[in-house]
Amino acid sequence: MTHSTTPTYVPEVGKEPGRPVPPSAPGVKTRGPAARRLRDWLGAFVFTVPALVLFGLLVLVPMGYAFYISFFDWGGFGPLSDFEGLGNYTRLLKDPVFLGDLSRGGLLIGLSIVLQLPFALAMAVLLNQKLRGRAVYRMLFFAPYILSEVITGVLFGMIFAPGDGLADKVLDAVGLSTLGGDWFAGQDTVLPTLFLVMTWKYFGFHMMLYLAGLQGIPAELHEAARIDGAGTWQRFRHITLPLLAPTIRISAFLSVIFSVQLFDLVWVITSGGPDHASETMAISMVQYGFKRYQMGYASAISVAMFLISLVFALAYQRFVLRRDTEGAITTMRANR
């Protein structure tokens, strides 16, 4: 009597009936979830070590050293000997230049939130429509953001040159010569003119963010609202704005951080002048550190900039981005 050596196929729960269950090879152990998780963590660690080392050497170490020398009255040469303690920080609270930097930074932030971002949103909504040649318009409006700040500063320095600049010549040609003037050379006109340049330079970046968010809104929602009789403004207010709110919040956050850390564009155009009228915290840091050789005080300014950005980022994430981040974390955990 012969016995069949054909393997039997035993259906398992959740498996398709009749499909063979491959036998485990003798002597081979199947890795458990803990082993696989450990292997994944080790792989991630190996790949992130170079980035962590570079981040530590190029970011964390300089930050720590700047924080350390902010407690000294040091000119940048020789050993650190004159310990000041919190003297540089108390000086910040009394320095009219630094306090003016804070007020000018707050003004630029307010103008960016109130004027620049709504303008970028309006252009994004317009270019999201079915317009002829809209790809060309998108490219033209985004192109200024690609230019470096140095090129932008030199370009607008020539455009707004008093008397000989393109802006004054255009105003003269249309009979509005009285509107021209000092531009970057006047204390009352330098900040508005600088904000105009900033808007030209950066609004395309925010416009592209809004365009990406608008294209993620299902068209069926607008179609259903249109069928129900909703007008253009009603659809924008009750559909577009709520669904675009996470993108708007991120755009506002980036706008504030850019304004706090603004340096190169202002440095090329005005270097903070005239008479500190366009100076920012970053400009003051460079002026004190590399022109007046007060590295300790300049380091205190850099620490103040870092703390302002950090506190704002944490508070913004805690109170404004909380719902967005919680939704992302929930989705990530559900997909595991």
Secondary structure as UniProt FT lines:
FT   TURN            13..14
FT   TURN            17..18
FT   TURN            26..27
FT   HELIX           33..55
FT   HELIX           56..60
FT   HELIX           61..69
FT   TURN            70..71
FT   TURN            85..86
FT   HELIX           87..94
FT   HELIX           96..111
FT   HELIX           112..116
FT   HELIX           117..127
FT   TURN            132..133
FT   HELIX           134..146
FT   HELIX           149..159
FT   TURN            162..164
FT   HELIX           166..173
FT   TURN            174..175
FT   HELIX           177..179
FT   HELIX           183..185
FT   TURN            187..189
FT   HELIX           190..215
FT   HELIX           219..227
FT   TURN            228..229
FT   HELIX           232..235
FT   HELIX           236..240
FT   HELIX           241..260
FT   HELIX           264..269
FT   TURN            270..272
FT   TURN            275..278
FT   HELIX           281..286
FT   HELIX           287..291
FT   HELIX           295..319
FT   HELIX           322..335
//
